[in-house]
Amino acid sequence: MNAREPAFVSASRSARLRQMLVSNELEFMMEAHNGLSARIVREAGFKAIWGSGLAISAQFGVRDNNEASWTQVVDNLEFMADASDLPILLDGDTGYGNFNNVRRLVRKLEQRGIAGVCIEDKQFPKTNSFINGEAQPLADMDEFCGKIKAGKDSQSDENFSIVARVEALIAGWGMDEALRRAEAYRRAGADAILIHSKLSRPDEILEFAREWAGRGPLVIVPTKYYSTPTEVFREAGISTVIWANHLIRAATSAMQAVAKEIHSSQTLVNVEDSIAAVNEIFRLQDADEYSEAEDRYLTSGRAAGSAVVLAASRGAGLEAVTEDRPKVMLPIAGKPLLRWLVDAFKKQGVNDITVVGGYRADAIDTAGIKLVVNERHAQTGELASLACAVQGDKLAGDTVISYGDLLFRSYILRDLVESEAAFSVVVDSSLTDAENASVRDFAWCSAADDRGLFGNKVTLRHVSSGQEASSAIASQTPHGRWVGLLNVRGEGRERLQAVLGQLQARPDFDSLDMPALLNALIEAGESIEVQYVHGHWRGVNDLEDFRRAGDFAHAQAPFAATAVNKAADATGGAAQ
């Protein structure tokens, strides 16, 4: 970056284009024809865009004969301006009509944030200069000067640039006529002159530059004399070089080759590695910005970004029904237990769901989820499964960590993901019988559930763990039972992973469960907010739970479905 670039970047688009035109250095513009190509030009490092008439008409699939209306061109430019902050110089053909059309064009371009327009001294409708150029009639010089004056009088931005394109050399009218017209256009107010040539050598362009003698900025389009060293243009005092149509040509040849190959081979395998990845298209579309905006603005029903479901176990006490499938695939009221959980997450906008499988992971339905397999599930506990889900990557966003055998009413998850706390858990205050040695996950909190006014902040103090030794707090009556849902948001994600990393260094890590993680977070000084519930959920831990789960799930079914089932029961038949 040179010393003048910061000021250049901070200037308006039109001011930046004007600076390029009058610069003592040779400047360059690259053609673009839509929003995607405009963004590519910016990323390549160019400082300005040439809105090519040929390329824009080609991407519409029409000829470069003013078949695309000027309003269609301007609408397309708006997408280009939105996709890139670079100044755009429009190839405005002849101005799309007489002086009045030019006045309206200039006003509309300024409204769209376009930095300037180049108009050529041919008659409307125009034909591309490289198609039988000698036979194309030129506009009356005085009339064209009137267009330039009309455009300059109509602009409200003092930096908006009008470039006059001289076609005399293309049309075979000779050097004297080209110079005469260029001088007239300069006097009429043109901010720069574009001198055009169809020869394969730059001789007449260089002759024009010598005769022009720096009377004003000079712009060239070396499409035909492309082999000329760029240093020649610098020595000739050229202001700006336009690479006028190369992105549309590159895109065309690439699309032709890919379309032909796919049609011939009837497979994508031969082209996939040689074309842009879908994620690259998403990046160029600025998809990440939209995701960030969602986090800022979609505050209604704020949802966690992702979920991790621990589902590696077969299920102790469920061996009779899990021979060919894991616990999470047991049918509950007509659909697998895992599907109830996934649907509950998706209902709250949590769509990025990772399921950690283990026992009979091959039988897990992967629709709508990412499956990670804990290959050592038979020798490890819940934290080892969690580590499989986050191994090598930070948690992608606010994340709910859940047991895989849960059913719950929707408000429980909704309230959990709306919590502003770095860590929050759900505790059922109706389950306080800690004398049942077969039940773990009892929770001791900073205060009991008074089931009264909301807004009293309660934090978790301890959760009973299957691996822990007896503790002083465990001798007290618990305040409820942790149901198996933990929400982690914001900076809590990194802090959870740090504590998980510390636990992984312990020799007994393979035996640790989720309560061990919660207790380690508390010991590390983290505050874990408690969301109390009183029932309204169910875990599936044994055959009796499995039976009752169906009743609970039926109670969550939509009213219409419930009514159908009741009608079927009343008639002794099955709902159809």
C-alpha positions as CSV (number, residue, x, y, z in Angstrom):
1,M,0.0,0.0,0.0
2,N,1.5,3.3,-1.0
3,A,1.2,6.6,1.0
4,R,-1.8,7.8,-1.0
5,E,-4.0,4.7,-0.7
6,P,-5.7,5.4,2.7
7,A,-7.0,8.7,1.5
8,F,-8.0,7.1,-1.8
9,V,-10.0,4.4,0.0
10,S,-11.8,6.9,2.2
11,A,-12.9,9.1,-0.7
12,S,-16.2,8.7,-2.5
13,R,-16.4,6.3,-5.4
14,S,-16.7,9.2,-7.9
15,A,-13.8,11.0,-6.3
16,R,-11.7,7.8,-6.5
17,L,-12.5,7.4,-10.2
18,R,-11.6,11.1,-10.8
19,Q,-8.3,10.6,-9.0
20,M,-7.5,7.6,-11.2
21,L,-8.2,9.5,-14.4
22,V,-6.0,12.5,-13.5
23,S,-3.3,10.4,-11.8
24,N,0.3,10.7,-13.0
25,E,0.6,6.9,-12.7
26,L,-0.8,4.4,-15.1
27,E,-4.1,3.1,-13.7
28,F,-6.1,0.0,-14.6
29,M,-9.8,-1.0,-14.6
30,M,-11.1,-4.5,-15.0
31,E,-14.4,-5.5,-16.6
32,A,-17.3,-6.8,-14.5
33,H,-20.8,-7.6,-15.6
34,N,-22.8,-8.6,-12.5
35,G,-22.5,-8.6,-8.7
36,L,-20.4,-11.8,-8.5
37,S,-17.8,-10.6,-11.0
38,A,-17.7,-7.1,-9.4
39,R,-16.7,-8.8,-6.1
40,I,-14.1,-10.9,-7.8
41,V,-12.6,-7.7,-9.4
42,R,-12.4,-6.1,-6.0
43,E,-10.7,-9.2,-4.4
44,A,-8.2,-9.3,-7.2
45,G,-6.9,-5.9,-6.1
46,F,-8.2,-3.6,-8.9
47,K,-9.2,-0.1,-7.9
48,A,-12.1,0.4,-10.4
49,I,-14.6,-1.5,-12.5
50,W,-15.4,-1.1,-16.2
51,G,-19.1,-1.8,-16.6
52,S,-18.7,-3.3,-20.1
53,G,-21.6,-3.0,-22.5
54,L,-20.5,-6.1,-24.3
55,A,-20.2,-8.1,-21.1
56,I,-23.4,-6.9,-19.6
57,S,-25.4,-7.6,-22.7
58,A,-23.7,-11.0,-23.1
59,Q,-24.6,-12.1,-19.5
60,F,-28.2,-11.1,-20.4
61,G,-27.9,-13.3,-23.5
62,V,-28.5,-10.5,-26.0
63,R,-26.5,-8.7,-28.6
64,D,-24.3,-5.6,-28.0
65,N,-26.8,-3.6,-30.1
66,N,-28.7,-1.8,-27.3
67,E,-31.0,-4.8,-27.1
68,A,-30.8,-4.6,-23.3
69,S,-32.6,-1.4,-22.3
70,W,-30.7,1.3,-20.4
71,T,-33.0,0.7,-17.4
72,Q,-32.0,-3.0,-17.4
73,V,-28.4,-2.0,-17.5
74,V,-28.8,0.4,-14.6
75,D,-30.6,-2.2,-12.5
76,N,-27.7,-4.6,-13.1
77,L,-25.2,-1.9,-12.1
78,E,-27.0,-1.6,-8.8
79,F,-26.2,-5.2,-7.9
80,M,-22.6,-4.6,-8.9
81,A,-22.4,-1.5,-6.8
82,D,-23.9,-3.3,-3.8
83,A,-21.4,-6.2,-4.2
84,S,-18.3,-4.0,-4.4
85,D,-17.3,-0.7,-3.0
86,L,-15.1,0.0,-6.1
87,P,-15.9,2.9,-8.4
88,I,-17.7,1.8,-11.6
89,L,-17.3,3.5,-15.0
90,L,-20.2,2.4,-17.1
91,D,-19.8,1.7,-20.8
92,G,-22.8,3.8,-21.7
93,D,-22.7,3.2,-25.4
94,T,-24.1,6.3,-27.2
95,G,-25.9,7.5,-24.1
96,Y,-29.0,5.5,-25.2
97,G,-30.5,8.4,-27.3
98,N,-30.2,12.1,-27.5
99,F,-29.1,14.8,-25.0
100,N,-32.2,14.2,-22.9
101,N,-31.5,10.5,-22.5
102,V,-28.0,11.4,-21.4
103,R,-29.4,13.8,-18.8
104,R,-31.7,11.2,-17.3
105,L,-29.0,8.5,-17.5
106,V,-26.5,10.6,-15.5
107,R,-29.1,11.3,-12.8
108,K,-30.0,7.6,-12.5
109,L,-26.4,6.5,-12.4
110,E,-25.6,9.0,-9.6
111,Q,-28.6,7.6,-7.6
112,R,-27.1,4.1,-7.9
113,G,-23.7,5.2,-6.7
114,I,-22.0,4.8,-10.2
115,A,-18.9,6.9,-10.5
116,G,-19.0,7.8,-14.2
117,V,-20.1,7.0,-17.7
118,C,-18.3,6.6,-21.0
119,I,-20.3,7.6,-24.1
120,E,-19.2,7.0,-27.7
121,D,-19.7,9.2,-30.7
122,K,-21.8,6.8,-32.8
123,Q,-25.4,6.8,-33.7
124,F,-28.1,5.1,-31.6
125,P,-28.7,2.1,-31.6
126,K,-25.0,1.2,-31.7
127,T,-23.2,-1.9,-32.8
128,N,-20.1,-3.3,-31.2
129,S,-17.0,-1.5,-32.7
130,F,-15.3,-4.8,-33.7
131,I,-18.3,-5.8,-35.9
132,N,-17.7,-4.2,-39.3
133,G,-16.6,-1.0,-37.7
134,E,-15.8,0.9,-40.9
135,A,-19.4,0.8,-42.0
136,Q,-20.8,2.2,-38.7
137,P,-21.8,5.9,-39.0
138,L,-20.5,8.4,-36.5
139,A,-22.6,10.9,-34.7
140,D,-22.6,14.5,-35.7
141,M,-19.7,16.1,-33.7
142,D,-21.7,19.1,-32.5
143,E,-24.6,17.0,-31.5
144,F,-22.3,14.7,-29.5
145,C,-20.8,17.8,-27.8
146,G,-24.3,18.7,-26.8
147,K,-24.7,15.3,-25.1
148,I,-21.5,15.9,-23.1
149,K,-22.7,19.3,-22.0
150,A,-26.1,18.0,-21.1
151,G,-24.6,15.3,-19.0
152,K,-22.2,17.6,-17.2
153,D,-25.0,20.1,-16.5
154,S,-27.2,17.3,-15.0
155,Q,-24.7,15.9,-12.6
156,S,-25.1,16.8,-8.9
157,D,-21.8,15.2,-7.8
158,E,-18.9,17.4,-8.9
159,N,-16.7,14.3,-9.2
160,F,-19.0,12.3,-11.5
161,S,-17.0,11.7,-14.6
162,I,-18.0,11.7,-18.3
163,V,-15.5,10.0,-20.6
164,A,-15.9,10.7,-24.3
165,R,-15.1,7.8,-26.5
166,V,-13.7,8.6,-30.0
167,E,-14.6,6.1,-32.7
168,A,-13.0,7.9,-35.7
169,L,-10.1,5.4,-36.0
170,I,-12.5,2.4,-35.8
171,A,-14.7,3.9,-38.5
172,G,-11.7,4.7,-40.8
173,W,-12.0,8.5,-40.6
174,G,-8.3,9.0,-39.9
175,M,-6.1,10.6,-37.3
176,D,-6.9,14.2,-38.0
177,E,-10.6,13.6,-37.5
178,A,-9.9,11.6,-34.3
179,L,-7.9,14.5,-32.8
180,R,-10.4,17.1,-34.0
181,R,-13.3,15.3,-32.3
182,A,-11.3,14.6,-29.1
183,E,-10.4,18.3,-28.7
184,A,-14.1,19.3,-29.3
185,Y,-15.2,16.8,-26.7
186,R,-12.6,18.1,-24.2
187,R,-13.8,21.6,-24.7
188,A,-17.4,20.5,-24.2
189,G,-16.5,19.3,-20.7
190,A,-15.5,15.6,-21.1
191,D,-13.3,14.6,-18.1
192,A,-11.3,12.2,-20.2
193,I,-10.9,10.9,-23.8
194,L,-11.1,7.2,-24.7
195,I,-9.4,6.6,-28.0
196,H,-10.3,3.3,-29.5
197,S,-8.6,1.2,-32.1
198,K,-9.2,-2.2,-33.7
199,L,-5.6,-2.8,-35.0
200,S,-3.5,-5.6,-33.6
201,R,-0.6,-3.1,-33.1
202,P,-0.8,0.0,-30.9
203,D,0.7,2.3,-33.6
204,E,-2.2,4.6,-34.2
205,I,-3.0,4.8,-30.4
206,L,0.6,5.9,-29.7
207,E,0.5,8.4,-32.6
208,F,-2.7,9.8,-31.2
209,A,-1.1,10.1,-27.7
210,R,1.9,12.0,-29.1
211,E,-0.4,14.4,-30.9
212,W,-2.7,14.7,-28.0
213,A,0.3,15.8,-25.9
214,G,-1.4,15.5,-22.5
215,R,-4.2,17.9,-23.1
216,G,-6.4,15.8,-20.8
217,P,-6.6,12.2,-19.4
218,L,-6.4,9.6,-22.0
219,V,-8.0,6.1,-21.7
220,I,-7.3,3.1,-23.9
221,V,-8.8,-0.4,-24.4
222,P,-6.1,-2.7,-25.7
223,T,-8.3,-5.7,-26.5
224,K,-6.9,-6.1,-30.0
225,Y,-3.3,-4.9,-29.3
226,Y,-3.1,-7.0,-26.2
227,S,0.5,-8.2,-26.8
228,T,1.9,-4.6,-26.3
229,P,4.1,-4.4,-23.2
230,T,2.3,-2.3,-20.6
231,E,5.5,-0.2,-20.2
232,V,4.8,1.2,-23.6
233,F,1.5,2.7,-22.4
234,R,3.3,4.3,-19.4
235,E,5.9,5.9,-21.6
236,A,3.1,7.2,-23.9
237,G,1.5,9.1,-21.1
238,I,-1.7,7.0,-21.0
239,S,-3.8,7.6,-17.9
240,T,-5.9,4.5,-17.7
241,V,-6.0,1.0,-19.3
242,I,-9.3,-0.9,-19.4
243,W,-9.2,-4.7,-19.5
244,A,-12.6,-4.6,-21.2
245,N,-14.2,-8.1,-21.6
246,H,-11.9,-10.7,-20.1
247,L,-14.0,-12.0,-17.2
248,I,-17.1,-12.7,-19.4
249,R,-14.8,-14.4,-21.9
250,A,-13.1,-16.5,-19.2
251,A,-16.5,-17.4,-17.7
252,T,-17.9,-18.4,-21.1
253,S,-15.0,-20.7,-22.0
254,A,-15.2,-22.4,-18.6
255,M,-18.9,-22.9,-18.7
256,Q,-18.8,-24.3,-22.2
257,A,-16.1,-26.8,-21.2
258,V,-17.9,-27.9,-18.0
259,A,-21.3,-28.2,-19.6
260,K,-19.9,-30.2,-22.5
261,E,-18.0,-32.6,-20.1
262,I,-21.1,-33.2,-17.8
263,H,-23.3,-33.8,-20.8
264,S,-20.8,-36.2,-22.3
265,S,-19.9,-38.2,-19.2
266,Q,-23.2,-37.9,-17.3
267,T,-21.3,-37.5,-14.1
268,L,-19.9,-34.7,-12.0
269,V,-16.8,-36.6,-10.9
270,N,-14.6,-35.3,-13.7
271,V,-15.3,-31.7,-13.0
272,E,-15.8,-31.2,-9.3
273,D,-12.2,-30.8,-8.5
274,S,-11.5,-28.2,-11.1
275,I,-14.4,-25.8,-10.4
276,A,-15.1,-23.5,-7.5
277,A,-16.4,-25.2,-4.4
278,V,-20.0,-24.4,-3.4
279,N,-18.6,-22.8,-0.2
280,E,-16.5,-20.4,-2.3
281,I,-19.8,-19.2,-3.9
282,F,-21.3,-18.8,-0.5
283,R,-18.2,-16.8,0.6
284,L,-18.4,-14.5,-2.5
285,Q,-22.1,-14.0,-1.7
286,D,-21.0,-12.9,1.8
287,A,-23.0,-15.6,3.5
288,D,-21.1,-15.2,6.8
289,E,-22.2,-11.6,7.1
290,Y,-25.8,-12.8,7.0
291,S,-25.2,-15.3,9.7
292,E,-23.6,-12.6,11.9
293,A,-26.6,-10.3,11.2
294,E,-29.0,-13.1,12.2
295,D,-27.2,-13.2,15.6
296,R,-27.6,-9.4,16.0
297,Y,-31.1,-8.9,14.7
298,L,-33.1,-12.1,15.2
299,T,-33.5,-11.5,18.9
300,S,-37.0,-12.9,18.9
301,G,-36.8,-16.4,20.4
302,R,-33.0,-16.4,20.4
303,A,-31.8,-19.8,19.5
304,A,-28.6,-21.7,20.1
305,G,-26.4,-22.0,17.1
306,S,-26.0,-25.7,17.5
307,A,-26.6,-28.8,19.5
308,V,-24.5,-31.8,20.6
309,V,-26.5,-35.0,21.5
310,L,-24.7,-37.7,23.4
311,A,-26.2,-41.0,22.1
312,A,-23.4,-43.6,22.3
313,S,-25.0,-46.0,24.8
314,R,-27.1,-49.1,24.2
315,G,-29.0,-48.4,27.4
316,A,-28.6,-50.3,30.6
317,G,-31.8,-52.2,31.4
318,L,-33.0,-51.9,27.8
319,E,-31.0,-54.9,26.3
320,A,-34.2,-56.7,25.4
321,V,-35.2,-54.0,22.9
322,T,-31.8,-52.7,21.7
323,E,-30.2,-55.7,20.2
324,D,-30.2,-54.2,16.7
325,R,-30.3,-50.5,17.5
326,P,-29.1,-48.0,20.0
327,K,-31.4,-46.6,22.7
328,V,-31.9,-43.3,20.7
329,M,-33.5,-45.3,17.9
330,L,-36.2,-46.9,20.0
331,P,-39.7,-46.1,18.6
332,I,-41.7,-43.7,20.8
333,A,-45.3,-43.1,19.7
334,G,-44.5,-43.9,16.1
335,K,-41.0,-42.3,15.6
336,P,-37.5,-42.8,17.0
337,L,-36.6,-41.2,20.3
338,L,-33.8,-39.3,18.5
339,R,-36.2,-37.9,16.0
340,W,-38.4,-36.4,18.8
341,L,-35.2,-34.7,20.1
342,V,-34.1,-33.5,16.7
343,D,-37.5,-32.1,15.9
344,A,-37.6,-30.3,19.2
345,F,-34.3,-28.6,18.4
346,K,-35.4,-27.6,14.9
347,K,-38.6,-26.2,16.3
348,Q,-36.4,-23.7,18.2
349,G,-34.3,-22.9,15.2
350,V,-31.4,-25.1,16.3
351,N,-30.5,-26.8,13.0
352,D,-26.8,-27.6,13.3
353,I,-27.1,-30.8,15.3
354,T,-24.2,-33.2,16.0
355,V,-25.1,-36.7,17.3
356,V,-22.4,-38.7,19.0
357,G,-23.1,-42.4,18.3
358,G,-21.4,-45.5,19.5
359,Y,-23.3,-48.8,20.0
360,R,-24.9,-49.7,16.6
361,A,-24.2,-46.3,15.2
362,D,-24.9,-47.7,11.8
363,A,-28.6,-47.9,12.7
364,I,-28.9,-44.2,13.5
365,D,-31.0,-42.2,11.1
366,T,-28.7,-39.4,10.0
367,A,-31.4,-37.2,8.3
368,G,-30.9,-33.6,9.5
369,I,-27.9,-34.4,11.7
370,K,-24.1,-34.8,11.6
371,L,-23.1,-38.2,13.0
372,V,-19.8,-38.5,15.0
373,V,-18.9,-42.0,16.3
374,N,-17.2,-42.7,19.6
375,E,-15.3,-45.8,18.5
376,R,-14.4,-46.5,22.2
377,H,-18.0,-46.1,23.5
378,A,-17.8,-49.5,25.4
379,Q,-14.8,-48.4,27.4
380,T,-15.6,-44.6,27.9
381,G,-18.2,-42.3,29.4
382,E,-20.1,-39.2,28.3
383,L,-17.2,-36.8,28.4
384,A,-15.2,-38.9,25.9
385,S,-18.2,-38.8,23.6
386,L,-18.4,-35.0,24.1
387,A,-14.7,-34.7,23.3
388,C,-15.4,-36.6,20.0
389,A,-17.9,-34.0,19.0
390,V,-15.7,-30.9,19.6
391,Q,-12.3,-32.5,18.9
392,G,-10.1,-30.2,16.9
393,D,-12.7,-27.4,16.6
394,K,-14.1,-24.8,18.9
395,L,-17.8,-25.0,19.4
396,A,-19.2,-23.3,16.3
397,G,-21.7,-21.1,18.1
398,D,-24.0,-21.1,21.1
399,T,-24.5,-24.7,21.8
400,V,-26.9,-27.0,23.7
401,I,-25.4,-30.2,25.0
402,S,-28.0,-32.8,25.6
403,Y,-28.5,-36.4,26.6
404,G,-29.9,-38.5,23.8
405,D,-32.8,-40.1,25.7
406,L,-34.9,-37.0,26.5
407,L,-38.4,-36.0,25.8
408,F,-39.6,-32.6,27.0
409,R,-42.1,-29.9,26.4
410,S,-41.0,-27.2,24.0
411,Y,-40.9,-24.3,26.5
412,I,-38.1,-26.0,28.4
413,L,-35.7,-25.8,25.4
414,R,-37.0,-22.4,24.4
415,D,-36.3,-20.8,27.8
416,L,-32.9,-22.5,28.0
417,V,-31.6,-21.1,24.7
418,E,-33.0,-17.7,25.5
419,S,-30.9,-17.5,28.6
420,E,-28.2,-14.8,28.5
421,A,-25.9,-16.7,30.9
422,A,-22.6,-18.2,29.7
423,F,-23.8,-21.5,31.2
424,S,-27.3,-22.6,32.0
425,V,-29.0,-25.9,33.0
426,V,-32.5,-27.2,33.5
427,V,-33.3,-28.7,37.0
428,D,-36.5,-30.5,37.8
429,S,-37.5,-29.4,41.3
430,S,-40.1,-32.2,41.6
431,L,-37.4,-34.9,41.8
432,T,-35.6,-34.7,45.2
433,D,-35.5,-38.3,46.4
434,A,-31.7,-38.7,46.6
435,E,-32.1,-41.9,48.6
436,N,-32.6,-43.8,45.3
437,A,-29.0,-44.9,44.7
438,S,-29.8,-45.9,41.1
439,V,-30.6,-42.4,40.1
440,R,-27.8,-39.8,39.5
441,D,-27.7,-36.2,38.4
442,F,-29.3,-34.8,41.6
443,A,-28.7,-31.1,41.8
444,W,-27.8,-28.8,44.7
445,C,-28.4,-25.1,43.9
446,S,-28.0,-21.7,45.6
447,A,-31.7,-21.6,46.4
448,A,-34.7,-23.9,46.2
449,D,-37.5,-23.6,43.7
450,D,-40.1,-21.5,45.4
451,R,-42.3,-21.7,42.2
452,G,-43.2,-18.1,42.8
453,L,-42.1,-14.9,41.1
454,F,-39.7,-15.2,38.2
455,G,-36.4,-13.3,38.1
456,N,-34.7,-14.7,41.1
457,K,-31.2,-15.8,39.9
458,V,-30.3,-19.3,41.1
459,T,-27.0,-21.0,40.4
460,L,-25.9,-24.6,40.4
461,R,-23.6,-25.7,43.3
462,H,-23.1,-29.4,42.6
463,V,-24.5,-32.4,40.6
464,S,-24.2,-36.0,41.8
465,S,-22.0,-38.0,39.5
466,G,-21.7,-41.7,39.0
467,Q,-17.9,-41.5,39.6
468,E,-17.6,-39.1,42.5
469,A,-16.8,-39.8,46.1
470,S,-19.2,-38.6,48.7
471,S,-19.2,-34.9,49.3
472,A,-20.3,-32.7,52.1
473,I,-23.0,-31.1,50.0
474,A,-24.3,-34.5,48.9
475,S,-25.4,-35.1,52.5
476,Q,-28.0,-32.3,52.2
477,T,-31.3,-32.7,50.5
478,P,-31.0,-31.9,46.8
479,H,-33.1,-29.1,45.2
480,G,-33.9,-31.3,42.2
481,R,-32.5,-33.3,39.4
482,W,-30.5,-32.1,36.4
483,V,-32.5,-33.3,33.4
484,G,-29.5,-33.5,31.0
485,L,-29.6,-30.2,29.2
486,L,-26.7,-27.7,29.3
487,N,-26.7,-24.5,27.2
488,V,-23.3,-22.8,26.5
489,R,-23.1,-19.4,24.9
490,G,-20.7,-16.6,24.1
491,E,-17.4,-16.7,26.0
492,G,-18.6,-19.8,27.9
493,R,-17.7,-21.9,24.8
494,E,-14.0,-21.3,25.2
495,R,-14.1,-21.7,29.0
496,L,-15.9,-25.0,28.7
497,Q,-13.4,-26.3,26.2
498,A,-10.5,-25.2,28.5
499,V,-12.0,-27.2,31.4
500,L,-12.8,-30.2,29.2
501,G,-9.1,-30.1,28.1
502,Q,-8.0,-30.1,31.8
503,L,-10.2,-33.1,32.5
504,Q,-8.8,-35.0,29.5
505,A,-5.4,-34.9,31.2
506,R,-6.7,-36.8,34.1
507,P,-6.0,-40.6,34.1
508,D,-9.7,-41.3,34.9
509,F,-11.0,-39.2,32.0
510,D,-12.5,-42.2,30.2
511,S,-14.9,-42.9,33.1
512,L,-16.1,-39.3,33.6
513,D,-19.7,-38.2,32.9
514,M,-21.4,-34.9,32.3
515,P,-22.0,-34.1,36.0
516,A,-18.2,-34.3,36.4
517,L,-17.9,-31.5,33.8
518,L,-20.5,-29.4,35.5
519,N,-18.8,-29.8,38.8
520,A,-15.4,-29.0,37.3
521,L,-16.8,-25.8,35.8
522,I,-18.2,-24.8,39.2
523,E,-14.8,-25.5,40.9
524,A,-13.2,-23.3,38.2
525,G,-15.3,-20.4,39.4
526,E,-17.9,-20.5,36.6
527,S,-21.5,-19.5,37.4
528,I,-24.1,-21.9,36.0
529,E,-27.6,-20.5,35.9
530,V,-30.4,-22.8,36.9
531,Q,-33.7,-22.9,35.1
532,Y,-36.2,-24.7,37.3
533,V,-39.0,-26.9,35.9
534,H,-41.6,-29.0,37.7
535,G,-42.0,-32.1,35.5
536,H,-42.8,-31.8,31.8
537,W,-39.9,-34.0,30.7
538,R,-39.0,-37.7,30.6
539,G,-35.8,-39.7,30.3
540,V,-35.7,-43.2,28.9
541,N,-33.5,-45.2,31.2
542,D,-35.3,-48.6,31.5
543,L,-38.2,-50.6,30.2
544,E,-40.7,-48.8,32.4
545,D,-39.5,-45.4,31.2
546,F,-39.7,-46.7,27.7
547,R,-43.4,-47.6,28.2
548,R,-44.2,-44.3,29.8
549,A,-42.4,-42.3,27.1
550,G,-45.1,-43.3,24.6
551,D,-47.8,-41.8,26.8
552,F,-45.7,-38.6,27.3
553,A,-45.1,-38.3,23.6
554,H,-48.8,-38.8,22.7
555,A,-49.6,-35.9,25.0
556,Q,-47.2,-33.6,23.0
557,A,-48.9,-34.5,19.7
558,P,-50.9,-31.8,17.8
559,F,-54.5,-31.4,18.8
560,A,-55.7,-32.6,15.3
561,A,-53.7,-35.8,15.6
562,T,-54.9,-36.4,19.2
563,A,-58.5,-36.0,18.1
564,V,-58.0,-38.6,15.3
565,N,-56.4,-41.0,17.8
566,K,-59.3,-40.5,20.3
567,A,-61.9,-41.1,17.5
568,A,-60.1,-44.3,16.5
569,D,-60.0,-45.5,20.1
570,A,-63.7,-44.7,20.5
571,T,-64.6,-46.9,17.5
572,G,-62.2,-49.6,18.4
573,G,-60.2,-49.0,15.2
574,A,-56.9,-47.6,14.2
575,A,-56.4,-44.0,12.9
576,Q,-55.8,-44.1,9.1
